[in-house]
Amino acid sequence: MARIIDTPLHEAGGSCDARAIHGAWGALDAAARRGLLYTPEVKAKTDHLYEKVKHVIPAIEWPAYAPLIAAINDMKRAKNAVVLAHNYMTSEIFHCVGDFRGDSLQLAREAAETEAAVIVQAGVHFMAETSKILAPEKTVLIPDLRAGCSLAASITGADVRLIKARYPDVPVVTYVNTSAEVKAESDVTCTSSNAAAVVEWAARTWNTDRVILIPDEYLARNVAAQTGVKIIAWHGRCEVHERFTAQDIAEMRAAHPGVVVLAHPECPPDVMAAADFAGSTAALQHYVEERRPAKVVLLTECSMSDNVAAASPSTDFVRPCNLCPHMKRISLEGIYDALRELKHEVTIPEDVRARARQAIQRMLDLPKEKPRAFKVGMPEAAVELV
């Protein structure tokens, strides 16, 4: 995984993007290899979309992306398909082919409600599984089968069964960044948007002062600090967010006086304590769009900054870059191939799907609320690691 902090490219207004890994240089001929050309018709269909990504994609490269974008959007209409684009997708996917965009909670709701027959998950595998759990009658495609998640891989259904045996009658709240089999062993799921609210709900509903929150250790520690609920946690971590440190924040503040630091709750507690604001990807986006800080840094996957910047041109983004190698496996050409061939369909055994659905539905049935911010500057709360 690449990590770049405040390079000259960023100072020049550039982007730390998948193109730095496999994008422009690997994808510039992807359309041509599929017989897709940049014609006047393609130009007319896509010029308005380029306005959303011109801060990321140089004009000289746009003719390489536009044919794929036009073809994908045409196929979506022909096949009654939608693309669910996570906030960590690169901008040409997020802004140009994504029909629904947002964090995992937003996309889960859209998967459940869309009338499309085909869902293409521009995200990682657990997100595609979540779509299939909620919409079993639909064809759900993942553009690259290798698009996994270090956090989801940290725990199995068997692990959860052992945890429940050790802590009987304690509710299991499971982060959606997990496999279907893990969700199936859980009482209720949560996202970073609603983790604190779900933990509080579980404690009330089960009439207990202890809740199992798995698998992200740092999310569990941060939720414990917010709620006062005693948390039993698992030693799972996101390989993107665990790399940020309080020292990174100190260095960015020294280099960029006045910068507003926003952190994702999968970051370590000392990062949360040193930040100015913390919350889910949706909460971070809302903060920037509503408060319009002059200069901001988002401590999360780096494509997020590119996507938020499109709607916030008056804000200067300092871009420390932790790329998620799994998210970056999703590409325009992968989406095109998946739609054209209807390949990489996600399937889940019905008994697993039904039990996982119950855990997700409990979350979805809770009152909708604006993504809750995490209080920053809080002392670290103790959790029991299992």
C-alpha positions as CSV (number, residue, x, y, z in Angstrom):
1,M,0.0,0.0,0.0
2,A,1.3,3.4,-0.9
3,R,1.6,6.1,1.7
4,I,2.5,9.6,0.7
5,I,2.2,12.6,3.0
6,D,2.0,16.1,1.6
7,T,4.1,15.6,-1.5
8,P,4.9,18.3,-4.1
9,L,2.1,16.8,-6.2
10,H,-0.4,17.6,-3.6
11,E,1.0,21.1,-3.1
12,A,0.5,21.7,-6.8
13,G,-3.2,20.9,-6.4
14,G,-2.9,17.3,-7.7
15,S,-4.4,14.2,-6.4
16,C,-3.2,11.1,-4.6
17,D,-5.4,8.7,-6.5
18,A,-5.5,5.2,-7.9
19,R,-3.9,6.6,-11.0
20,A,-0.7,6.8,-9.0
21,I,-0.8,3.0,-8.7
22,H,-2.6,1.6,-11.7
23,G,-4.8,4.3,-13.1
24,A,-3.8,6.6,-15.9
25,W,-0.7,4.6,-16.9
26,G,-2.4,1.2,-16.8
27,A,-5.9,2.3,-18.0
28,L,-5.2,4.8,-20.7
29,D,-5.5,2.0,-23.3
30,A,-8.3,0.1,-21.5
31,A,-11.1,1.6,-23.6
32,A,-9.2,1.1,-26.9
33,R,-8.4,-2.6,-26.1
34,R,-12.2,-3.1,-25.7
35,G,-12.9,-1.4,-29.1
36,L,-14.2,1.8,-27.4
37,L,-13.2,5.1,-29.0
38,Y,-13.5,8.8,-28.1
39,T,-15.9,9.9,-30.7
40,P,-17.9,13.1,-31.0
41,E,-20.9,11.2,-29.7
42,V,-18.9,10.0,-26.6
43,K,-17.7,13.6,-26.1
44,A,-21.2,15.0,-26.1
45,K,-22.3,12.3,-23.6
46,T,-19.5,12.9,-21.2
47,D,-18.4,16.6,-21.3
48,H,-20.7,17.5,-18.4
49,L,-19.2,14.7,-16.3
50,Y,-15.6,16.0,-16.9
51,E,-16.5,19.2,-15.0
52,K,-16.8,17.1,-11.9
53,V,-13.4,15.4,-12.1
54,K,-11.2,18.0,-13.9
55,H,-9.5,18.8,-10.6
56,V,-8.2,15.2,-10.6
57,I,-8.0,14.0,-14.3
58,P,-5.9,16.1,-16.7
59,A,-7.7,17.1,-19.8
60,I,-5.2,15.2,-22.0
61,E,-6.2,11.9,-20.2
62,W,-10.0,12.4,-20.3
63,P,-10.4,10.8,-23.8
64,A,-9.1,7.6,-22.4
65,Y,-11.7,7.4,-19.6
66,A,-14.7,8.9,-21.4
67,P,-15.5,5.9,-23.8
68,L,-15.6,3.5,-20.8
69,I,-17.8,6.0,-18.9
70,A,-20.2,6.4,-21.8
71,A,-20.4,2.7,-22.4
72,I,-21.0,1.9,-18.8
73,N,-23.8,4.4,-18.5
74,D,-25.4,3.1,-21.7
75,M,-25.3,-0.5,-20.4
76,K,-26.8,0.5,-17.1
77,R,-29.9,1.8,-18.9
78,A,-30.1,-1.2,-21.2
79,K,-29.7,-3.8,-18.4
80,N,-31.6,-2.0,-15.7
81,A,-28.5,-1.8,-13.6
82,V,-27.1,0.7,-11.0
83,V,-23.6,1.3,-9.7
84,L,-23.2,1.7,-5.9
85,A,-20.1,3.8,-5.5
86,H,-18.4,4.0,-2.1
87,N,-16.7,7.2,-0.9
88,Y,-13.3,5.6,-1.4
89,M,-13.8,5.0,-5.1
90,T,-11.7,7.0,-7.5
91,S,-13.3,10.1,-8.9
92,E,-14.0,8.8,-12.4
93,I,-16.0,6.0,-10.8
94,F,-17.6,8.0,-8.0
95,H,-18.8,11.0,-10.0
96,C,-19.1,9.6,-13.5
97,V,-20.7,6.2,-13.2
98,G,-22.0,6.0,-9.6
99,D,-25.8,6.1,-9.4
100,F,-25.7,6.1,-5.6
101,R,-22.8,7.4,-3.7
102,G,-21.9,7.4,0.0
103,D,-20.7,5.4,2.9
104,S,-21.6,1.8,3.7
105,L,-24.8,2.7,5.5
106,Q,-26.1,4.9,2.7
107,L,-25.2,2.2,0.1
108,A,-26.9,-0.5,2.2
109,R,-30.1,1.5,2.3
110,E,-29.9,2.0,-1.5
111,A,-29.3,-1.7,-2.2
112,A,-32.5,-2.5,-0.2
113,E,-34.6,0.1,-1.9
114,T,-33.5,0.2,-5.6
115,E,-35.8,-1.2,-8.2
116,A,-32.9,-2.0,-10.5
117,A,-32.4,-5.7,-11.5
118,V,-28.6,-5.6,-11.4
119,I,-26.4,-4.0,-8.8
120,V,-22.7,-3.4,-9.5
121,Q,-20.9,-2.8,-6.2
122,A,-18.1,-0.3,-6.7
123,G,-16.5,-1.1,-3.3
124,V,-15.2,-4.2,-1.7
125,H,-16.6,-7.7,-1.3
126,F,-18.4,-7.4,2.1
127,M,-20.3,-4.5,0.6
128,A,-21.4,-6.6,-2.4
129,E,-22.5,-9.3,0.1
130,T,-24.5,-6.7,2.1
131,S,-26.3,-5.8,-1.1
132,K,-27.1,-9.4,-1.9
133,I,-28.3,-10.0,1.7
134,L,-30.7,-7.1,1.4
135,A,-31.8,-7.7,-2.2
136,P,-31.6,-11.5,-2.8
137,E,-33.7,-11.4,-5.9
138,K,-31.3,-9.0,-7.7
139,T,-28.1,-9.9,-9.5
140,V,-25.2,-8.4,-7.5
141,L,-21.8,-8.1,-9.2
142,I,-18.4,-7.3,-7.8
143,P,-16.0,-6.0,-10.6
144,D,-12.9,-7.7,-9.0
145,L,-13.1,-10.8,-6.9
146,R,-9.8,-9.8,-5.2
147,A,-11.4,-6.6,-3.7
148,G,-11.3,-7.8,-0.1
149,C,-10.8,-6.1,3.2
150,S,-8.2,-6.5,5.9
151,L,-10.7,-5.8,8.6
152,A,-13.3,-8.3,7.3
153,A,-10.5,-10.9,7.0
154,S,-9.6,-10.6,10.6
155,I,-12.6,-12.5,12.0
156,T,-14.7,-15.6,11.0
157,G,-18.1,-16.9,11.9
158,A,-16.4,-19.6,14.0
159,D,-14.6,-16.8,15.9
160,V,-18.0,-15.1,16.7
161,R,-19.5,-18.4,17.9
162,L,-16.6,-18.8,20.3
163,I,-17.0,-15.2,21.6
164,K,-20.7,-15.8,22.2
165,A,-19.9,-19.0,24.1
166,R,-17.5,-17.1,26.3
167,Y,-19.9,-14.2,26.9
168,P,-23.5,-15.6,26.9
169,D,-26.3,-13.2,26.9
170,V,-24.1,-10.2,25.9
171,P,-25.3,-8.7,22.6
172,V,-23.0,-8.9,19.6
173,V,-22.8,-5.7,17.5
174,T,-20.9,-6.3,14.3
175,Y,-19.4,-3.6,12.1
176,V,-20.7,-4.0,8.5
177,N,-17.0,-4.4,7.4
178,T,-17.4,-8.2,7.8
179,S,-18.4,-11.2,5.9
180,A,-22.0,-12.5,5.6
181,E,-21.1,-15.5,7.8
182,V,-19.9,-13.1,10.6
183,K,-23.1,-11.0,10.2
184,A,-25.2,-14.2,10.4
185,E,-23.7,-14.9,13.9
186,S,-24.5,-11.4,15.2
187,D,-27.4,-9.7,16.8
188,V,-27.2,-6.4,15.0
189,T,-24.8,-4.6,12.6
190,C,-23.5,-1.1,12.7
191,T,-21.5,1.4,10.6
192,S,-19.2,4.1,11.7
193,S,-22.1,6.5,11.2
194,N,-24.2,4.9,13.8
195,A,-21.9,2.7,15.9
196,A,-22.4,4.6,19.1
197,A,-26.1,4.8,18.7
198,V,-26.4,1.0,17.9
199,V,-24.2,0.1,20.9
200,E,-26.4,2.3,23.2
201,W,-29.5,0.7,21.7
202,A,-28.2,-2.8,22.2
203,A,-27.3,-2.1,25.9
204,R,-30.8,-0.8,26.5
205,T,-32.5,-3.6,24.6
206,W,-30.6,-6.4,26.3
207,N,-30.6,-4.6,29.6
208,T,-26.9,-4.8,30.1
209,D,-23.9,-2.6,30.7
210,R,-21.7,-4.7,28.4
211,V,-21.8,-5.0,24.6
212,I,-19.5,-7.0,22.2
213,L,-18.4,-4.7,19.4
214,I,-16.4,-6.5,16.7
215,P,-14.1,-6.6,14.8
216,D,-12.4,-3.1,14.7
217,E,-10.5,-2.6,17.9
218,Y,-10.1,1.1,17.4
219,L,-13.7,1.7,16.5
220,A,-14.6,-0.2,19.7
221,R,-12.2,1.9,21.8
222,N,-13.5,5.1,20.3
223,V,-17.2,4.1,20.8
224,A,-16.4,3.1,24.4
225,A,-15.1,6.6,25.0
226,Q,-18.3,8.1,23.6
227,T,-20.9,6.0,25.3
228,G,-19.7,4.8,28.6
229,V,-20.8,1.3,27.7
230,K,-18.4,-1.4,28.7
231,I,-17.0,-2.8,25.4
232,I,-15.7,-6.3,24.6
233,A,-13.6,-5.9,21.5
234,W,-11.7,-7.9,18.9
235,H,-8.1,-7.2,17.7
236,G,-9.0,-6.3,14.1
237,R,-7.8,-3.2,12.4
238,C,-8.2,-1.4,9.1
239,E,-4.8,-1.3,7.3
240,V,-5.6,2.2,6.0
241,H,-6.6,4.0,9.2
242,E,-4.3,2.2,11.6
243,R,-1.3,3.9,9.9
244,F,-2.3,7.4,10.9
245,T,-0.6,8.7,14.0
246,A,-0.8,11.7,16.3
247,Q,2.7,12.6,15.1
248,D,1.3,12.9,11.6
249,I,-1.2,15.4,12.9
250,A,1.5,17.4,14.7
251,E,3.6,17.6,11.5
252,M,0.7,18.6,9.3
253,R,-0.3,21.4,11.8
254,A,3.3,22.6,11.8
255,A,3.4,22.6,8.0
256,H,-0.1,24.0,7.5
257,P,-1.0,26.5,10.3
258,G,-4.7,26.7,10.7
259,V,-5.5,23.4,9.0
260,V,-8.7,21.6,10.3
261,V,-8.0,17.9,11.0
262,L,-10.9,15.5,10.4
263,A,-10.4,11.8,11.4
264,H,-12.3,8.6,10.8
265,P,-13.2,6.5,13.9
266,E,-11.2,3.6,12.6
267,C,-8.1,5.6,13.5
268,P,-6.2,5.0,16.8
269,P,-7.6,6.8,19.8
270,D,-4.5,9.1,20.0
271,V,-5.4,10.3,16.5
272,M,-9.0,10.9,17.5
273,A,-7.8,12.9,20.5
274,A,-5.6,15.1,18.4
275,A,-8.1,15.8,15.7
276,D,-10.6,18.7,15.5
277,F,-13.5,16.6,14.4
278,A,-14.1,12.9,14.0
279,G,-16.9,10.9,12.3
280,S,-17.8,8.5,9.5
281,T,-17.1,9.3,5.9
282,A,-20.6,10.8,5.6
283,A,-20.0,12.9,8.7
284,L,-16.6,14.1,7.3
285,Q,-18.2,15.1,4.0
286,H,-21.0,16.9,5.8
287,Y,-18.5,18.8,7.9
288,V,-16.6,20.1,4.9
289,E,-19.7,21.0,2.9
290,E,-21.5,22.7,5.8
291,R,-18.6,24.5,7.5
292,R,-16.4,25.3,4.5
293,P,-13.1,25.3,6.3
294,A,-10.4,27.2,4.5
295,K,-7.9,24.3,4.7
296,V,-8.7,20.8,5.8
297,V,-7.1,17.3,6.0
298,L,-9.2,14.1,6.0
299,L,-7.5,11.2,7.8
300,T,-9.1,8.4,5.8
301,E,-8.6,6.7,2.5
302,C,-7.2,9.3,0.1
303,S,-9.8,9.2,-2.7
304,M,-12.3,10.6,-0.2
305,S,-10.5,14.0,-0.4
306,D,-10.8,14.0,-4.2
307,N,-14.5,13.3,-4.1
308,V,-15.3,15.8,-1.4
309,A,-13.2,18.4,-3.1
310,A,-15.4,18.4,-6.2
311,A,-18.3,19.8,-4.1
312,S,-16.1,22.1,-2.1
313,P,-13.9,24.1,-4.4
314,S,-13.3,26.9,-1.9
315,T,-11.6,24.5,0.5
316,D,-7.9,23.8,0.2
317,F,-7.3,20.0,0.9
318,V,-4.0,18.8,2.4
319,R,-3.8,15.3,1.2
320,P,-2.0,12.7,3.3
321,C,-2.4,9.5,1.3
322,N,-3.2,6.1,2.7
323,L,-4.5,4.1,-0.3
324,C,-6.6,1.0,0.2
325,P,-5.2,-1.6,-2.1
326,H,-8.5,-3.5,-2.1
327,M,-10.7,-0.5,-3.0
328,K,-8.2,0.3,-5.8
329,R,-8.8,-3.0,-7.5
330,I,-12.1,-1.6,-8.7
331,S,-11.7,0.2,-12.0
332,L,-13.8,1.5,-14.9
333,E,-12.7,-1.4,-17.1
334,G,-13.6,-3.9,-14.3
335,I,-17.1,-2.3,-14.0
336,Y,-17.5,-2.4,-17.8
337,D,-16.5,-6.0,-18.1
338,A,-18.7,-7.1,-15.2
339,L,-21.7,-5.4,-16.7
340,R,-21.1,-6.5,-20.2
341,E,-20.6,-10.2,-19.2
342,L,-22.7,-10.1,-16.0
343,K,-19.7,-11.8,-14.3
344,H,-18.4,-12.1,-10.8
345,E,-21.9,-12.6,-9.4
346,V,-22.1,-12.7,-5.6
347,T,-24.0,-15.5,-4.0
348,I,-24.7,-16.4,-0.4
349,P,-26.2,-19.6,1.1
350,E,-29.8,-18.9,2.0
351,D,-29.6,-19.9,5.6
352,V,-26.6,-17.6,6.1
353,R,-28.3,-14.8,4.1
354,A,-31.5,-14.9,6.2
355,R,-29.7,-14.7,9.5
356,A,-27.4,-11.9,8.3
357,R,-30.4,-10.1,7.0
358,Q,-32.0,-10.1,10.5
359,A,-28.9,-8.4,11.9
360,I,-28.7,-5.8,9.2
361,Q,-32.4,-5.1,9.3
362,R,-32.3,-4.4,13.0
363,M,-29.9,-1.7,12.2
364,L,-31.9,-0.3,9.3
365,D,-35.0,-0.3,11.4
366,L,-33.5,2.1,14.0
367,P,-34.5,5.7,13.6
368,K,-32.6,7.5,10.9
369,E,-30.4,10.3,12.2
370,K,-27.7,12.6,10.9
371,P,-24.3,10.8,11.1
372,R,-23.2,11.3,14.7
373,A,-19.9,13.0,15.3
374,F,-17.4,11.5,17.7
375,K,-16.2,13.8,20.5
376,V,-12.5,14.6,20.1
377,G,-10.0,15.1,22.8
378,M,-11.5,12.3,24.9
379,P,-9.4,10.2,27.2
380,E,-8.9,6.7,25.9
381,A,-11.4,4.2,27.3
382,A,-10.5,0.7,28.4
383,V,-12.0,-2.2,26.6
384,E,-11.7,-5.9,27.1
385,L,-10.0,-7.6,24.2
386,V,-11.1,-11.1,23.5
